[in-house]
């Protein structure tokens, strides 16, 4: 018998998912809890585990296809399986390009008929491999059971230069390569487009003299090293923000467009925009106002590393109230960050470099950098945004005046 594995209800209002990448092929032996497929939802990328040990009887969705929750996506042949035996749900594991969720399974007869004349027998994963390799499946002879085309058949055809189909990745034109917009990249595109088309966005930029912060960090270097802490400038930004957000609550908010309400957030859960191989991910530093400088530094490293290694939990990606994006050492003068909708504010932190500045009438070298603040003008006026940013700058320029011993742990 074969068990039908359905796209599970992952929760958080998710109604469908995109099949990003199959991790198994038809005919593969699988064990219970082994990841079967990577699925992208609005919340995160998730890996669906196998509810049974058996053999993959068939894959029923193509990579790149949007699939509603409850749709059968794969069948697993199980020896001695009873048709009425329900499959147990697996426990969630990781999120952000690697989260697991329960798969729902029910029994169904396995297809055993021979392929119809002229029909190309190949799994979705093999078809995707053919598209990526520029191989026309109708010109490939299958060596699998019943003449099914296998991945090895496609690779062999690609190595011998089999003609490409018109819909192949190269589209028959050596001058260009077409890459499907799917997975994390597709979600980023959708979120950015929604943000720009919904919010009335504008950006305010101001210069910050980070010399005092650089010196303060240098003074803590030995202590941070002894504690095993990678103390970055960003940790100072995250430590300074909650107090300023308390003064300007409109920036720690979201706009409920459907209800026509501004939702003021009472917690300070700061998003950390992180670049990964799959695209931009925004893990959340929860309760930033309750963490000291070193604790924030540890959490920033944990989240950034976890985002890149795909080991974050779903909680690490949910509940943000305000977002920070850092362009790093090669960040240029400034950028105009796009709001993480429905949040109404995002802060951009740019490169800190030594530049000439006028201090007490003298030209001296100072550690200077720009901060850019993008806002939803429907909620936050320009004057409020400017006051917020200059208040933040005042704290960052003089960390020794507000960072007490108790703020460091």
VEXMIRO-50582 format. One record per residue (C-alpha): residue in three letters; x negated, y, z negated. Coordinates in steps of 0.2 Angstrom, whole numbers. Each point is the difference from the previous one (the first is absolute). Last residue first. Layout:
residues N
{ALA, {X, Y, Z}}
...
END
This chain:
residues 409
{UNK, {-131, 209, -155}}
{UNK, {-4, 18, 5}}
{UNK, {15, 10, -6}}
{UNK, {-3, -4, -18}}
{UNK, {-17, 9, 1}}
{UNK, {8, 15, 7}}
{UNK, {3, 5, 18}}
{UNK, {8, 17, -1}}
{UNK, {-14, 13, 1}}
{UNK, {-13, -12, 6}}
{UNK, {10, -2, 16}}
{UNK, {-3, 18, 6}}
{UNK, {2, 1, 19}}
{UNK, {12, -15, 0}}
{UNK, {12, 8, -12}}
{UNK, {0, 17, 9}}
{UNK, {3, -9, 16}}
{UNK, {15, -9, -6}}
{UNK, {8, 17, -5}}
{UNK, {-5, 7, 17}}
{UNK, {9, -15, 8}}
{UNK, {16, 2, -10}}
{UNK, {1, 19, 3}}
{UNK, {-2, -2, 18}}
{UNK, {13, -14, 1}}
{UNK, {12, 11, -10}}
{UNK, {-3, 15, 11}}
{UNK, {3, -10, 16}}
{UNK, {17, -7, -5}}
{UNK, {2, -18, -6}}
{UNK, {17, -9, 4}}
{UNK, {4, 2, 18}}
{UNK, {-17, 6, 3}}
{UNK, {-6, -18, -2}}
{UNK, {-18, 2, -5}}
{UNK, {-18, -3, 6}}
{UNK, {-14, 5, -11}}
{UNK, {-18, 2, 6}}
{UNK, {-15, 0, -11}}
{UNK, {-16, 7, 6}}
{UNK, {-18, -3, -6}}
{UNK, {-15, 10, -7}}
{UNK, {-15, -6, -10}}
{UNK, {-9, 17, -2}}
{UNK, {-16, 8, 6}}
{UNK, {-2, 18, -5}}
{UNK, {4, 17, 8}}
{UNK, {0, 13, -15}}
{UNK, {14, 12, -4}}
{UNK, {5, -10, -16}}
{UNK, {2, -15, 11}}
{UNK, {1, 1, 19}}
{UNK, {-1, -17, 9}}
{UNK, {-12, -9, 11}}
{UNK, {5, -18, 3}}
{UNK, {-4, -17, -8}}
{UNK, {12, -13, 6}}
{UNK, {17, -8, -7}}
{UNK, {9, -8, 14}}
{UNK, {19, 1, -1}}
{UNK, {14, -4, -12}}
{UNK, {18, 0, 7}}
{UNK, {14, 2, -11}}
{UNK, {18, -7, 4}}
{UNK, {17, 8, -4}}
{UNK, {18, -3, 2}}
{UNK, {1, -19, -2}}
{UNK, {13, -8, 11}}
{UNK, {-11, -2, 10}}
{UNK, {-18, -2, -2}}
{UNK, {-3, 18, 7}}
{UNK, {-12, 2, 14}}
{UNK, {-17, 7, -4}}
{UNK, {-6, 15, 9}}
{UNK, {-19, -1, 0}}
{UNK, {-15, 11, -6}}
{UNK, {-18, 5, 2}}
{UNK, {-6, -17, 6}}
{UNK, {3, -16, -9}}
{UNK, {-16, -9, 3}}
{UNK, {-4, -2, -19}}
{UNK, {17, -6, -3}}
{UNK, {17, 4, 8}}
{UNK, {9, -2, -17}}
{UNK, {19, -2, -1}}
{UNK, {10, 3, -15}}
{UNK, {18, -4, -2}}
{UNK, {14, 5, -12}}
{UNK, {15, -10, -8}}
{UNK, {-5, -18, 4}}
{UNK, {11, -14, -5}}
{UNK, {-6, -15, 10}}
{UNK, {-16, -6, 7}}
{UNK, {-9, -7, -16}}
{UNK, {16, -8, -5}}
{UNK, {0, -11, 16}}
{UNK, {-17, -8, -7}}
{UNK, {-16, 5, 9}}
{UNK, {-12, -14, 7}}
{UNK, {-1, 6, 18}}
{UNK, {-19, 2, -1}}
{UNK, {0, 18, 6}}
{UNK, {15, 4, -11}}
{UNK, {-8, -9, -15}}
{UNK, {-16, 10, 2}}
{UNK, {9, 17, 1}}
{UNK, {12, -5, -15}}
{UNK, {-14, -7, -11}}
{UNK, {-12, 15, 4}}
{UNK, {14, 13, -4}}
{UNK, {4, -10, -16}}
{UNK, {-18, 0, -6}}
{UNK, {-1, 19, 3}}
{UNK, {16, 3, -9}}
{UNK, {-5, -10, -15}}
{UNK, {-17, 10, 0}}
{UNK, {10, 17, 0}}
{UNK, {13, -5, -13}}
{UNK, {17, -7, 5}}
{UNK, {17, 5, -7}}
{UNK, {3, 14, 13}}
{UNK, {-4, -12, 14}}
{UNK, {16, -11, -5}}
{UNK, {-2, -11, 16}}
{UNK, {-14, 2, 12}}
{UNK, {9, -5, 16}}
{UNK, {-6, -9, 15}}
{UNK, {2, 9, 17}}
{UNK, {-6, -10, 15}}
{UNK, {-7, 7, 16}}
{UNK, {-4, -12, 14}}
{UNK, {-3, -19, 1}}
{UNK, {-19, 2, -2}}
{UNK, {3, 11, -15}}
{UNK, {1, 18, -4}}
{UNK, {7, 5, -17}}
{UNK, {12, 13, -4}}
{UNK, {1, 0, -19}}
{UNK, {17, 4, -7}}
{UNK, {2, 7, -17}}
{UNK, {14, -6, -12}}
{UNK, {3, 15, -12}}
{UNK, {17, -5, -8}}
{UNK, {14, 12, -3}}
{UNK, {4, 1, 19}}
{UNK, {12, 14, 6}}
{UNK, {12, -6, 13}}
{UNK, {6, 14, 11}}
{UNK, {17, -4, 6}}
{UNK, {9, 1, 17}}
{UNK, {7, -17, -3}}
{UNK, {-5, -8, 16}}
{UNK, {-16, 11, 1}}
{UNK, {-6, -5, -17}}
{UNK, {-15, 11, -2}}
{UNK, {-15, -5, -10}}
{UNK, {-9, 7, -15}}
{UNK, {-16, 4, -9}}
{UNK, {-2, 16, 10}}
{UNK, {16, 7, -7}}
{UNK, {-7, -3, -18}}
{UNK, {-13, 14, 1}}
{UNK, {-7, 2, -17}}
{UNK, {1, -19, -3}}
{UNK, {-8, -2, 17}}
{UNK, {-15, 10, -7}}
{UNK, {-2, -11, -15}}
{UNK, {2, -16, 11}}
{UNK, {-13, 6, 13}}
{UNK, {-16, 2, -10}}
{UNK, {-4, -18, -4}}
{UNK, {4, -5, 18}}
{UNK, {-11, 14, 7}}
{UNK, {-14, -5, -12}}
{UNK, {1, -18, 5}}
{UNK, {-1, 6, 18}}
{UNK, {-17, 7, -3}}
{UNK, {-7, -17, -3}}
{UNK, {-5, -10, -16}}
{UNK, {-4, -18, 4}}
{UNK, {1, -7, -17}}
{UNK, {-10, -14, -7}}
{UNK, {0, 7, -18}}
{UNK, {-18, 3, 1}}
{UNK, {1, 8, 17}}
{UNK, {13, 12, -6}}
{UNK, {-10, 5, -15}}
{UNK, {-16, 2, 11}}
{UNK, {10, 11, 12}}
{UNK, {10, 10, -12}}
{UNK, {-11, 16, 1}}
{UNK, {0, -2, 19}}
{UNK, {19, 0, 0}}
{UNK, {0, 16, -10}}
{UNK, {-12, 8, 12}}
{UNK, {10, -5, 16}}
{UNK, {16, 6, -9}}
{UNK, {-9, 17, -4}}
{UNK, {-5, 2, 18}}
{UNK, {16, -5, 8}}
{UNK, {5, 17, 6}}
{UNK, {17, -2, 8}}
{UNK, {6, 7, 16}}
{UNK, {18, 1, 4}}
{UNK, {12, -7, 14}}
{UNK, {19, 0, 1}}
{UNK, {9, -12, 12}}
{UNK, {18, 0, 6}}
{UNK, {13, -13, 3}}
{UNK, {18, 2, 2}}
{UNK, {4, -18, -4}}
{UNK, {10, -12, 11}}
{UNK, {-8, -2, 17}}
{UNK, {-18, 1, -7}}
{UNK, {4, -13, -13}}
{UNK, {9, -12, 11}}
{UNK, {-14, 1, 13}}
{UNK, {-13, -3, -13}}
{UNK, {10, -15, -8}}
{UNK, {3, -8, 17}}
{UNK, {-18, 2, 6}}
{UNK, {-6, -7, -17}}
{UNK, {12, -15, 2}}
{UNK, {-6, -4, 18}}
{UNK, {-19, 1, -6}}
{UNK, {4, -12, -15}}
{UNK, {7, -13, 11}}
{UNK, {2, 4, 19}}
{UNK, {-4, 11, 14}}
{UNK, {-6, -12, 13}}
{UNK, {-17, 3, 7}}
{UNK, {-1, 4, 19}}
{UNK, {-17, 0, 8}}
{UNK, {-4, 11, 14}}
{UNK, {-11, 2, 16}}
{UNK, {0, -19, 3}}
{UNK, {19, 1, 6}}
{UNK, {10, -16, 0}}
{UNK, {10, 6, -15}}
{UNK, {-15, -2, -11}}
{UNK, {10, -7, -14}}
{UNK, {9, -12, 11}}
{UNK, {17, 4, 7}}
{UNK, {-4, -2, 18}}
{UNK, {-8, -17, -4}}
{UNK, {-18, -2, 1}}
{UNK, {-9, -12, 12}}
{UNK, {-11, -14, -8}}
{UNK, {-18, 6, -3}}
{UNK, {-8, -16, -5}}
{UNK, {-2, 6, -18}}
{UNK, {17, 6, -1}}
{UNK, {7, -16, 6}}
{UNK, {-10, -10, -13}}
{UNK, {6, 12, -13}}
{UNK, {18, -2, 5}}
{UNK, {-1, -19, 0}}
{UNK, {-8, 1, -17}}
{UNK, {15, 10, -6}}
{UNK, {11, -14, 6}}
{UNK, {12, -2, 14}}
{UNK, {13, -13, -2}}
{UNK, {0, -14, 13}}
{UNK, {11, -12, -10}}
{UNK, {-13, 0, -14}}
{UNK, {-14, 12, 3}}
{UNK, {-12, 1, 15}}
{UNK, {9, 14, 9}}
{UNK, {-5, 5, 18}}
{UNK, {-1, 18, 1}}
{UNK, {5, 10, 15}}
{UNK, {18, 4, -7}}
{UNK, {-9, 6, -16}}
{UNK, {-8, 15, 9}}
{UNK, {-15, 4, -10}}
{UNK, {-5, 18, -5}}
{UNK, {-8, -5, -16}}
{UNK, {11, 11, -11}}
{UNK, {15, -6, 10}}
{UNK, {-5, -18, -1}}
{UNK, {-3, 1, -19}}
{UNK, {17, 7, -2}}
{UNK, {7, -15, 10}}
{UNK, {-10, -12, -11}}
{UNK, {7, 8, -16}}
{UNK, {18, 0, 7}}
{UNK, {-2, -19, 3}}
{UNK, {-2, -6, 18}}
{UNK, {11, -11, 11}}
{UNK, {2, 8, 17}}
{UNK, {16, -6, 9}}
{UNK, {-1, -6, 18}}
{UNK, {9, -16, -4}}
{UNK, {7, 0, -17}}
{UNK, {-11, -4, -15}}
{UNK, {3, -17, -8}}
{UNK, {13, -1, -14}}
{UNK, {-5, -3, -18}}
{UNK, {6, 16, -9}}
{UNK, {0, -3, -19}}
{UNK, {16, -2, -9}}
{UNK, {4, 14, -13}}
{UNK, {-3, 1, -19}}
{UNK, {-1, 16, -9}}
{UNK, {-14, 12, -5}}
{UNK, {-1, 17, -8}}
{UNK, {-17, 7, -1}}
{UNK, {-5, 9, -16}}
{UNK, {-12, 15, 2}}
{UNK, {-19, 2, 1}}
{UNK, {-9, 17, 2}}
{UNK, {-15, 2, 11}}
{UNK, {0, 15, 11}}
{UNK, {4, 11, -15}}
{UNK, {7, -14, -11}}
{UNK, {-6, -15, -10}}
{UNK, {9, -15, -8}}
{UNK, {19, -2, -1}}
{UNK, {5, -17, -7}}
{UNK, {6, -14, 13}}
{UNK, {19, -4, 1}}
{UNK, {4, -18, -1}}
{UNK, {7, -9, 16}}
{UNK, {17, -7, -1}}
{UNK, {3, -19, 2}}
{UNK, {16, -3, 10}}
{UNK, {-8, -6, 16}}
{UNK, {-12, -12, -10}}
{UNK, {-18, 0, 4}}
{UNK, {-9, -17, 2}}
{UNK, {-14, 7, 10}}
{UNK, {1, 19, 2}}
{UNK, {0, 9, 16}}
{UNK, {-1, 19, -2}}
{UNK, {10, 12, 9}}
{UNK, {-5, 19, 3}}
{UNK, {9, 17, 1}}
{UNK, {18, -4, -4}}
{UNK, {8, 17, -3}}
{UNK, {6, 4, -17}}
{UNK, {-7, 18, -1}}
{UNK, {0, 7, 18}}
{UNK, {-15, -2, 11}}
{UNK, {-9, 13, 10}}
{UNK, {-12, -8, 13}}
{UNK, {-18, 5, 1}}
{UNK, {-6, -18, -1}}
{UNK, {14, -11, 7}}
{UNK, {13, -9, -10}}
{UNK, {5, -18, -1}}
{UNK, {-15, -10, -4}}
{UNK, {2, -19, 1}}
{UNK, {-3, -16, -8}}
{UNK, {-14, 5, -12}}
{UNK, {-5, -16, -10}}
{UNK, {4, -3, -18}}
{UNK, {-2, 6, -17}}
{UNK, {15, 11, -5}}
{UNK, {4, 18, -5}}
{UNK, {-13, 7, 12}}
{UNK, {-6, 18, -6}}
{UNK, {6, 16, 9}}
{UNK, {-14, 13, 0}}
{UNK, {5, 18, -3}}
{UNK, {-4, 17, 7}}
{UNK, {7, 14, -10}}
{UNK, {16, 10, -3}}
{UNK, {7, 3, 17}}
{UNK, {-3, -18, 4}}
{UNK, {-14, -9, 9}}
{UNK, {-1, -19, 1}}
{UNK, {-15, -11, -1}}
{UNK, {4, -18, 4}}
{UNK, {-2, -17, -7}}
{UNK, {-10, 2, -17}}
{UNK, {-3, -17, -9}}
{UNK, {12, -1, -14}}
{UNK, {4, -18, 3}}
{UNK, {-12, -8, 12}}
{UNK, {-1, 1, 19}}
{UNK, {-5, -11, 14}}
{UNK, {0, 9, 16}}
{UNK, {10, -7, 15}}
{UNK, {7, 17, 5}}
{UNK, {-12, 13, -5}}
{UNK, {-4, 9, -17}}
{UNK, {-5, 17, -6}}
{UNK, {12, 9, 11}}
{UNK, {-3, 19, 1}}
{UNK, {10, 16, -1}}
{UNK, {18, -7, 0}}
{UNK, {9, 16, -4}}
{UNK, {13, 0, -15}}
{UNK, {18, 4, -2}}
{UNK, {13, 5, -13}}
{UNK, {-12, 6, -14}}
{UNK, {10, 9, -14}}
{UNK, {-13, -2, -13}}
{UNK, {1, -19, 1}}
{UNK, {-10, -13, 9}}
{UNK, {15, -8, 7}}
{UNK, {-8, -15, 8}}
{UNK, {-4, -3, 19}}
{UNK, {7, -17, 2}}
{UNK, {-9, -17, 0}}
{UNK, {10, -14, 8}}
{UNK, {-5, -17, -7}}
{UNK, {-2, -14, 12}}
{UNK, {5, -18, -2}}
END
